[in-house]
């Protein structure tokens, strides 16, 4: 007998599928951690320190020529890429000793190449010490966020739900950051901001699902916690897919049209939303189910023992 009418009836949390999902998650986390340990991350200037220049050319920039001019001037480690249009160039240099004004003038002359007039729109100098501070603060922000989320979900639901939510978020962060390590993508403060945004997105998905699970625990009497959670996930599936797909459409447009400078931010959000949608079902809910969550966990304890006999 169907207790609730909904469009899908997929057994997301069946034992076999939970085991497969657990294996996939463990594999993704293991590969990500291994890559982070062996290869590390391609930290941007925000973390490593160095010089960042945004240069405008009167015509389409020849990146190979710019790289050659910088190498001849002693800046062989320079990273040169287009910044939006073909006339806008972004140059990253490792930390360099010397006077900032002299370095700026030398770079302006070098980038001008064959007497071209270039517009040096932005120059940023970041010391290695500042980069270390940003790395530490970014890590602390991530840890503080997860702790506050655990406290919030535990207060709103119950500690088993909180453990599931945090497990899903840790899964999302590790896999997203690991993706950048595996493919050698640049990792800067915009990516940290994107990861924090992914945490918020994934948490919203998880909390909405947990709200429906809590509601169905009391509405669907006489069925197992697994069946009740499956029903809840199916009821929320259309909402989850529509939200995810519409968000991904915007991010793909941002990735394609936003230029190379915004690409790491867009990629982090795209990967995070795909992984976060998956983890809301197969990590958060499955973890709570593994911990034995049921309707009794959400009932307020009876304080007066004499009232126990009066309960139906």
Secondary structure as UniProt FT lines:
FT   TURN            12..13
FT   HELIX           15..38
FT   STRAND          42..43
FT   HELIX           45..48
FT   STRAND          50..56
FT   HELIX           63..72
FT   TURN            73..74
FT   TURN            76..77
FT   STRAND          79..82
FT   TURN            86..87
FT   STRAND          88..93
FT   HELIX           100..112
FT   TURN            113..115
FT   STRAND          119..126
FT   HELIX           128..156
FT   HELIX           159..182
FT   TURN            183..184
FT   STRAND          186..187
FT   HELIX           189..219
FT   TURN            221..222
FT   HELIX           225..257
FT   HELIX           260..279
FT   HELIX           280..285
FT   HELIX           286..290
FT   TURN            291..292
FT   HELIX           295..298
FT   HELIX           305..310
//
